[in-house]
Amino acid sequence: MSGTLKEIRDHIQSIKKTQQFTKAMKIVSAAKLRKNLPIILKYKHYQKKLLSMLEHVLFDIDKEDSGFFNKVTHPKYACQIIITSDRGLCGTFNSQILKTSEANISSRYAHLVASGELTIICIGEKGYKYFTKQYPKYSKIEDHSELLRDLDHESWNQFSQKLIDDFKQKKLDCIDITFAYFESAGRQNIKTVQWLPMPLKSPSVSHHYFFEPNSKELLKHLIPDVLNARFYTILFENIMSEHTARMNAMTKATKNAGDLVTELQLTYNKARQNAITMELIDIVNAAEALREK
């Protein structure tokens, strides 16, 4: 019985140490989320306004000339970007992103995978490890996990500008991004969006602009700015969603650990009471035996 009590006691101590770890991770994720929440909200607002400006500017212009807005029904050279995390312990966050990205590849780019004309770019080690394992013989899988580690605006702009240049040079004719859209601290939505060509909506209210020097010169700078801002927002949203997912997962893990400790403590108390009862019975029996002699 003493061996059983020691095992239960050691198990309780082990779970308490795990609980301290999960609680610490929850606090860290919550602190990062609270720190960066105002930044992402402001940047989402900025990106939304910038996109709205572009839509209004393009209202009276032949946007087909730029090539950034042409619809592609049968892409020949495409790129699928998957943004995951470098670390785990965030629930189903990564698995949902990977599942959504694979579904998009299967539905839109299966023929390009077969011909080797789909470039798969993984931002996050979890995504890169998954796709190199799923497609061990596929050569066009790139790892750009450093973009998550540096959190450098200049590095993000250089990366997105490289994709824009490839699109302009006809090396790519379609670029999709799968990521976790940050809706609130309690909710994320896994999305696949078409980054290029840009899907635009016609503004409900039209504005007429006078361009100086001309509209083409304005669009030459405005379109890359909108694309870079959108890419930056997508990356940041995914990072925020990761913190939220990890915070929620660690909250549940901490609670489950507490429930398990309570259950084991009851088991320990019952076992200890049984042990004491058995010892008392042995003492009473021994006393009775001595009295009979």
N, C-alpha and C positions, 0 to 999 in steps of 0.2 A: 504493500500500500504506500510506503514511504517513497518508493520509486515512482509510482504513479503521480503522487503529489508534486514531486520535484519536476517531473515532465510537464505537468500543467503549469506550474509556476514559471518554468523556463519559457514555455510557449507564450504566456501572458507578457513576460518581459520583452520577448522578441516582437510581439505585435505592437507593444507600446513604443518601441524604438521605430518601427515602421510608421506608426501613426505620427510621431514627431517629424519624420521625414516628409510625409505627405502634407502635413499641416504647414511646414516651412515652404514647400513648393507652392502651395495654395496662396500663401501670403506674398511670396515673390511675384507670382503671376498677377495677383490682384493689384500689387503696387505698380507693376509695369503697365497694366491696363489703365489704371487711374491716371498715370503720368502721361500716357500717349493718347488718351481719349480726346482731349481738346484739339490735339494736332490733327488727328484723322478727320474729325468733324469739320474743321476749318478747311482742310485740303480737299475734302469731298465737295464742299460748297464752292471752293475756287475752281475745281475741275468742272463742276456742273455749269458754272457761269461762263467759263472759257468755251465749253462745248456749245452752250446756247449762243454765244457771240458768233462762233463759226457757222452755226446753222442759219443765223440771220444774215450773215455776210454772203453765204452761198445761195441765198434765196433767189437773187436776180442774176446769178452768174452761172455760166455753163460749167458745172463742176466735173463733167466728164473729162475735161482737158487735163486735170491734175493726175488722174489715174488712181487716186486714193479712195474713190467712192464707187468704182465700177463693180457691179455684182459679178461674182464668179460662180457659175453653176457646175462647171467641171474642172476643178483645180488640177494642175499638172505638177506643181512644186509647192507643197504646203509645209507648214510648221505647226506643231502642237506643243505648247508650253504648259508644263504641269508645275504648279507651285505647291509644295508640301512643307514639311518642317524638317529640321535636322535631327531633332530628338523625338522620342516617344512620350509615353505617359500623358497622353492628351485624348484618351477615349478613342472614338471612331473617327477622329478628325482626318487622319491621313488615309485611312481605308476608304472613306467616302469620296475623297478627292480622286484617288486612284481609280475607283470604280467608275466615277463619272467621266474621267478622261478616257478610260478604255472604251466606254460606251460610245463616246464621240469619235474615237479613232475607228472603231468597228463600223459605225454608221456612215461616216463621211469619207474616211481615208483608207479603207481596207485595200483598195486597188493600188494606192500609193505605197503602202507597206510592202505589198507583193513586188512592186517594181523598184523599191528602194528609194523612192522620191519623197518620202515623208521624213522631215527632220524632227526628232523628239528632243526637246530641251527641258531638262529637269532642274528646277530651282529648289533645292532641298535634298538632303541625302536620302531621306526615306523614299522619295520618288525615283531617284537615280538607281538605288539598289534594287528596287522593285522591277523597273523596266529592263535593266541589264540582266536580271534573272529570268524575266518573262520572255525576252527576245535576246537570247545569248549570242546569236549569230548576226544580229542587226547592227550595222556599223554606224548609223546616223543617230546615235544617242549621245547627247552632250550634257555635261554636268556644269552648272553655274551656281552651285550652292554658296559660293563666296558672296553673292549678292545679299544673302540673308545675314551673313556674319558681319560684313562691313557696315551695313546700313548707311552707305555713303550716297548722297544724292547724285554726285558727279558720276560715280560708277554705274548707277542705275540709268542715268541719261545716256552714257556712252553705250551701254548694252542695247537700250531701246533704239538709239540712233543707228546702230549697226543693223538692226532688223529693218528699220525704215529704208536704209540704203540698199539692202538686199531686195526689198520689195520694189523700189524704184528701178533697180537694175534688172528686174524680171527674174531674179534668182528664186524668189518666192512669189506666189500669187495669192496666198491666203495664210493668215496667221490666227490661230485660236489660242485662247488662254483659259485653263481650268484652275479655279482658285476658290477660296472660301470667302464669300461676300459677308462683310460685317454689318449686321442689322442692328444688334444691340448687345449688351453685356450678357444676355441670356440666350441669344439666338444667332446662329450663322447659317447661311444658305450656300450650298455648293453650286457654283455656276460654271458654265463654259460660254465665254463670250468671243465674238469675232472682233479682234483688234484691228486687223487690216484684211480687206478693204473696210473702211469705216462705215458702219450703218448709221445713217442720219435721219432725223425726223424733220418734216417741214414745220416751221414755227407757226403757232396759231395766230400770232400777230406779226405782220411784216414790218421791217424797218428799212428805210432807204438810206444808203450811206454814200458819201462822196469819198473817193479813194485818192490818196496822195502817197507815192507817185501814181500807182495803179493797183488794181485788185490782185494781179498776179504776184506782184512784189509783196503784198500783204500776206497772201496765202502761203507764199514761200517760207515765211517765218511762223505764221499762225498755226498751220497744220502740224508741223513737228512739235510745237509747244503743246498743242492739245494732246497729241499722241504720247509725248513724254509725261505729261501731267496724268494722263489716264493710266499709263503703265505704273507710275510711281504710286498712284492711289490704289491700284490693284494689289501691288506688293505689300503696301502698308496695311491694307484691309486684311490680307491673309495673315500677316504677323499678328494683328490685333485679334483675329479669330482664333489663332493658335493659343494666345494667352488666355482667351476666354474659355476655350475647350479644356486647356490644362487646369485652369482654376476650378471649373465645374467637375472635372474628373477627380481632382485631388480632394475637393470638398466631399464627394461621394465616398472616396476611399477612406478619408479620415473618419467619416460617420460610420462606415462599415467596420473599420478597425475598432472603434469605440463600442459598437454593438457586440462584436466578437469578444472583446475584453470582458464586457459585462456578463456575457454568457459563460465564458470560461471561469470567471470569478465565482459564479454560482456553482458551477461544477466542482471547482476547487473546494468551496466551503462545504458542499455536501460530502465530498470525499473525506475531508478533514473531520467532519462530524462523525462519519461512519468509522473512521480510524479511532477516534476518541472513544466512541461507544464500544467498539471491540476491545479496546484496552481496559475499559472499566469492567466489561463482562469477564475478561480474563482475571482481573484483580479480585472480583467478587467470587468467582469460581475457586480461585486459589485460597481465599480466606475461608470459604466453606469447607474445602478439603482439609485445611489445617484444624478447623474447629472439630470436625468429625474424628480426627486422630486423638 
